[in-house]
Amino acid sequence: SYIAADFIFNPGYFDAAQHFQRFTLFNKNVIKLSEKTTASISFNGFGSSWDASGQVPARAVNDGSIDRFGAIDTLEGGTTSRNNLNFELHSKVGGHDFYSQFYFGNYRFKLFSNFTFFLNDPLNGDMIEQTDDRTFLGYNGHYAINGFLGNIPVRTIIGAGFRSDRTNVMLWHSPDRERMSVTANSNVFERNMNGWIREEISFSERFKAELGLRIDYFTFDVDDLVAGDTAHADLSGYNYQVLAEPKINFIYSPQDNLHFFLNSGIGFHSNDARSVVQDRNNHRLPLAAGAELGSQIRLGDLLFSVALWTLELENELVYVGDEGVTEDNGPSRRNGIDLSCRYQVLPWLYADADL
């Protein structure tokens, strides 16, 4: 059993003090129930608050109205907190591994921003307030079975999970941190059930493969608390989404210090629930297909790796928090290369670089 705590305070270097403070607490207790069963209970939480100088116009700095560390609106800033309670159980049943996790948490977020100062409301100012208040709970579990397929060692892992989120999200016009008018206010109930299976196959000491399949089922239920009119579309609604996601990975090691790998799979792009419920005819999450091809080599104390990757999204929604809406960016494709190098300079010192 152990406990850790951390407190940070930083006034910052801006003309208007940042007053940043954060408190973090962590506790974990590990209990050995038997020779084959271990349980753990942990809690972690933090709370934070700050003031911000935000963005400032270059012309105000250039004409001497403020310097580069000054602010136009000194009331920007926010608060946030998160608390998590976690229970885990590890057990060996008949030589096989069993794992269960139950978790519960809550999250609070409030942010005051002013990007346009007096553009939309010349009298009171344009400050906005964004809030996110959510509670979530869930379960993850899996069962691992070791066996043989002929003479080939295999490890089969079967898992399932559940998560439920209850959220209230709001966007207000709040000059001087005083709420004046509401732009968005919705209660969102989102739930996910998933099941998956992974097969790890060791064809030899040099060549391994992993095959996987996961199925996700989501439900989205949105209750829009802002009355619908010509200026505000009613975002209330219900929808469900389902997707099967195959995965396949290969690892080939011709030598102990040289490895090649190919990872690929299909996932999904997670969209804003308020947009999902508007498309009542679509019950499939937008696909995200990705792949990665690379190698890793160790030369004495030098470890080097390189990977080529690609990611293609069937459809991409971007959330615009300042306005409380989403924008449809359509399909997208990303390609890249990752280079990594690590060198053990001394037994107690290493250096690394990534590009």
C-alpha positions in Angstrom: 0.0 0.0 0.0 1.3 3.4 -0.9 0.2 7.0 -1.3 1.6 10.0 -3.1 0.6 13.7 -3.3 1.8 16.6 -5.3 1.0 20.3 -5.2 2.1 23.0 -7.7 1.7 26.7 -7.6 3.0 29.1 -10.3 2.2 32.8 -10.7 3.7 32.8 -14.2 5.6 35.5 -16.0 2.7 37.5 -17.5 1.7 41.0 -16.4 -1.6 39.6 -15.0 -0.6 36.7 -12.7 -1.6 33.2 -13.9 -2.3 31.9 -10.4 -1.9 28.4 -11.6 -2.3 25.7 -8.9 -2.8 22.0 -9.0 -3.2 19.3 -6.3 -2.8 15.6 -7.2 -3.4 12.6 -4.9 -2.8 8.9 -5.6 -3.3 5.8 -3.5 -2.9 2.1 -4.4 -3.4 -1.0 -2.3 -2.4 -4.4 -3.5 -3.9 -7.5 -1.7 -2.6 -11.0 -2.3 -5.8 -13.1 -1.8 -4.1 -16.4 -2.5 -1.1 -17.8 -4.4 -2.9 -17.4 -7.7 -5.1 -14.4 -7.1 -4.1 -10.7 -6.5 -6.5 -7.7 -6.1 -5.7 -4.0 -6.2 -7.7 -0.9 -5.4 -6.5 2.5 -6.4 -7.7 6.1 -6.4 -6.2 9.0 -8.2 -7.6 12.5 -8.4 -6.5 16.1 -9.1 -7.9 19.6 -9.1 -6.5 22.6 -10.9 -7.3 26.3 -11.5 -5.7 29.1 -13.4 -6.0 32.6 -15.0 -4.8 33.2 -18.5 -3.6 36.1 -20.6 -5.0 34.5 -23.8 -4.3 35.7 -27.3 -3.5 39.4 -27.9 -3.5 41.4 -31.1 -0.1 42.3 -32.5 -1.2 45.9 -33.1 -1.9 46.4 -29.4 1.7 45.4 -28.7 3.1 47.4 -31.6 1.4 50.7 -30.5 2.4 50.2 -26.9 -1.1 49.7 -25.4 0.2 46.5 -23.8 3.6 44.7 -23.9 3.9 41.1 -25.2 3.2 39.7 -21.7 0.1 41.8 -21.3 -3.6 41.0 -21.7 -6.7 42.5 -23.1 -9.1 40.4 -21.0 -7.5 39.4 -17.6 -10.6 37.3 -16.7 -9.7 34.4 -19.0 -8.9 31.1 -17.3 -10.6 28.0 -15.9 -10.9 25.1 -13.5 -10.8 21.4 -13.9 -10.8 18.2 -11.8 -10.9 14.5 -12.3 -11.2 11.6 -9.8 -10.9 7.9 -10.6 -11.6 4.8 -8.5 -10.2 1.5 -9.9 -10.5 -2.1 -8.9 -8.4 -4.9 -10.6 -8.4 -8.7 -10.1 -5.6 -10.9 -11.5 -6.0 -14.7 -11.2 -4.7 -17.9 -12.7 -7.4 -20.5 -13.3 -6.3 -23.9 -14.4 -3.0 -22.5 -15.6 -4.7 -19.7 -17.6 -4.9 -16.0 -16.9 -8.0 -14.2 -15.8 -8.2 -10.4 -15.5 -11.1 -8.1 -14.4 -11.2 -4.3 -14.0 -14.0 -2.2 -12.6 -13.7 1.6 -12.7 -15.7 4.7 -11.8 -14.8 8.4 -12.4 -16.0 11.9 -12.6 -14.6 14.9 -14.6 -15.3 18.6 -14.3 -14.1 21.3 -16.7 -14.8 25.0 -17.0 -13.0 27.3 -19.4 -13.4 31.1 -20.0 -12.0 32.3 -23.3 -12.2 35.6 -25.3 -10.9 35.3 -28.8 -12.6 38.2 -30.4 -12.9 40.7 -27.5 -15.6 43.1 -28.6 -16.4 41.9 -32.2 -19.8 40.2 -31.5 -20.9 42.2 -28.5 -19.3 45.7 -28.5 -21.0 46.6 -25.2 -20.4 43.6 -23.0 -17.6 41.8 -24.7 -17.3 38.3 -26.3 -16.1 36.1 -23.5 -17.4 32.5 -23.7 -17.7 29.8 -21.1 -17.3 26.1 -22.0 -18.2 23.5 -19.4 -18.1 19.7 -19.4 -19.5 17.8 -16.4 -19.4 14.0 -16.7 -19.6 10.8 -14.7 -18.5 7.4 -16.2 -18.2 3.8 -15.1 -17.2 0.6 -16.8 -15.7 -2.9 -16.8 -12.9 -4.6 -18.8 -12.1 -8.2 -18.6 -10.2 -11.0 -20.5 -9.4 -14.6 -20.2 -6.1 -16.0 -21.7 -5.7 -19.7 -22.7 -2.4 -21.2 -23.6 -2.3 -24.2 -25.9 -1.1 -25.7 -29.2 -2.3 -25.9 -32.7 -0.6 -29.1 -33.8 3.0 -28.4 -32.8 2.5 -24.6 -32.9 2.2 -22.7 -29.6 -0.9 -20.5 -29.5 -2.3 -18.1 -27.0 -6.0 -17.2 -27.2 -7.3 -14.2 -25.4 -11.0 -13.5 -25.1 -12.2 -10.2 -23.7 -15.2 -8.0 -23.2 -16.0 -4.5 -21.9 -18.6 -2.0 -21.0 -18.6 1.8 -20.4 -21.3 4.3 -19.7 -20.9 8.1 -19.8 -23.4 10.6 -18.5 -22.4 14.1 -19.6 -23.6 17.7 -19.5 -21.9 20.0 -22.0 -22.6 23.7 -22.2 -21.5 26.8 -24.1 -22.4 30.3 -22.7 -21.8 33.9 -23.7 -20.4 35.0 -20.3 -18.9 38.5 -20.3 -16.8 39.1 -17.1 -17.6 35.4 -16.2 -21.3 36.2 -15.8 -23.6 34.0 -17.8 -25.7 36.2 -20.2 -27.1 33.8 -22.9 -26.7 30.1 -23.7 -25.5 28.8 -27.0 -25.4 25.0 -26.2 -26.7 23.0 -23.3 -27.1 19.2 -23.7 -27.3 16.1 -21.6 -25.5 13.2 -23.4 -25.8 9.6 -22.5 -23.3 7.4 -24.3 -22.8 3.7 -23.7 -20.4 1.2 -25.3 -20.4 -2.6 -25.2 -17.5 -4.5 -26.8 -16.2 -8.0 -27.3 -12.9 -9.1 -28.8 -10.7 -12.1 -29.4 -6.9 -12.2 -30.1 -4.9 -15.1 -31.3 -1.1 -15.1 -30.8 0.6 -17.7 -32.9 4.3 -18.6 -32.6 5.2 -20.3 -35.8 8.9 -20.4 -34.6 11.2 -18.5 -32.3 11.8 -16.1 -35.2 8.3 -15.6 -36.6 5.1 -14.7 -34.7 1.7 -13.5 -35.8 -1.3 -11.9 -34.0 -4.8 -12.0 -35.4 -7.6 -10.1 -33.7 -11.2 -9.1 -34.1 -13.2 -6.6 -31.9 -16.8 -5.6 -32.2 -18.0 -2.3 -30.7 -21.7 -1.4 -30.1 -22.5 2.2 -29.1 -25.7 4.0 -28.2 -26.0 7.8 -28.2 -28.9 9.6 -26.5 -28.9 13.4 -26.5 -31.3 15.7 -24.7 -30.9 19.3 -26.0 -32.0 21.7 -23.2 -32.0 24.8 -25.4 -35.3 25.5 -27.0 -35.2 25.1 -30.8 -36.0 28.1 -32.9 -34.7 29.8 -36.1 -31.4 30.5 -34.5 -30.9 27.1 -32.8 -31.5 23.6 -34.3 -32.8 21.0 -31.8 -29.9 18.5 -31.3 -32.0 15.9 -29.4 -32.1 12.4 -30.7 -31.1 8.8 -30.3 -28.9 6.6 -32.5 -26.8 3.4 -32.3 -23.6 2.5 -34.1 -21.8 -0.8 -34.6 -18.5 -1.8 -36.1 -16.4 -4.9 -36.5 -12.7 -4.2 -36.4 -10.1 -6.8 -37.6 -6.4 -6.6 -36.7 -3.4 -8.5 -38.0 0.3 -8.1 -36.9 3.4 -9.9 -38.0 6.8 -10.0 -36.2 9.9 -11.5 -37.8 13.3 -11.7 -36.0 16.0 -13.2 -38.2 18.5 -12.4 -35.4 18.2 -11.5 -31.7 19.2 -7.9 -32.4 17.1 -7.4 -35.6 13.3 -7.3 -35.8 10.8 -6.6 -38.6 7.1 -5.9 -38.0 3.9 -5.2 -39.9 0.9 -4.0 -38.0 -2.5 -3.3 -39.6 -6.1 -2.9 -38.6 -9.4 -1.2 -38.9 -10.8 1.1 -36.3 -13.2 4.1 -36.3 -13.3 7.8 -36.0 -15.2 8.8 -32.8 -17.8 11.5 -33.7 -19.5 14.0 -31.5 -22.7 12.4 -30.1 -24.8 15.5 -31.0 -23.9 15.0 -34.6 -24.3 11.2 -34.6 -28.0 11.4 -33.5 -28.8 13.8 -36.4 -27.9 11.1 -38.9 -30.6 8.5 -37.9 -30.1 6.4 -41.0 -26.5 5.7 -40.5 -25.7 3.0 -37.9 -22.0 2.5 -38.7 -19.1 4.5 -37.3 -16.8 6.0 -40.0 -14.0 3.6 -40.7 -10.3 4.3 -39.9 -7.9 2.0 -41.6 -4.2 2.0 -40.7 -1.0 0.1 -41.2 2.6 0.3 -40.1 5.7 -1.3 -41.5 9.1 -1.1 -39.7 12.2 -2.6 -38.2 14.2 -2.3 -35.1 18.0 -3.1 -34.8 20.3 -3.1 -31.8 24.0 -2.5 -32.3 25.7 -2.8 -28.9 24.4 0.1 -26.8 22.6 1.7 -29.8 19.0 0.9 -30.5 17.5 2.2 -33.7 14.0 1.9 -35.2 12.2 3.1 -38.3 8.6 2.8 -39.3 6.4 3.8 -42.3 2.8 4.3 -41.5 -0.5 5.3 -43.2 -3.9 6.2 -41.8 -7.1 6.7 -43.8 -10.4 8.0 -42.4 -13.6 7.5 -44.2 -15.1 10.7 -42.7 -13.7 13.2 -40.2 -15.7 15.5 -38.0 -13.9 18.3 -36.2 -15.5 19.8 -33.1 -15.4 23.6 -32.9 -15.6 24.3 -29.2 -15.8 28.1 -29.6 -19.1 27.8 -31.4 -20.4 24.5 -30.0 -20.7 22.9 -33.5 -19.0 20.3 -35.6 -17.6 20.7 -39.1 -17.5 17.9 -41.6 -14.0 17.7 -43.2 -14.8 14.6 -45.3 -12.4 11.8 -45.8 -8.7 12.2 -45.1 -5.4 10.3 -45.6 -2.2 10.7 -43.6 1.2 9.1 -44.3 4.4 9.4 -42.3 7.7 8.1 -41.2 9.0 7.7 -37.6 12.6 7.5 -36.8 13.9 6.7 -33.3 17.3 6.3 -31.8 18.4 5.4 -28.2 22.0 5.2 -26.9 23.1 3.9 -23.5 25.8 6.4 -22.7 26.5 5.0 -19.2 24.9 2.3 -17.1 22.8 5.0 -15.4 22.4 7.4 -18.4 20.9 7.1 -21.8 20.1 9.6 -24.6 17.3 9.3 -27.2 16.1 11.2 -30.2 12.9 11.0 -32.3 12.0 12.4 -35.7 
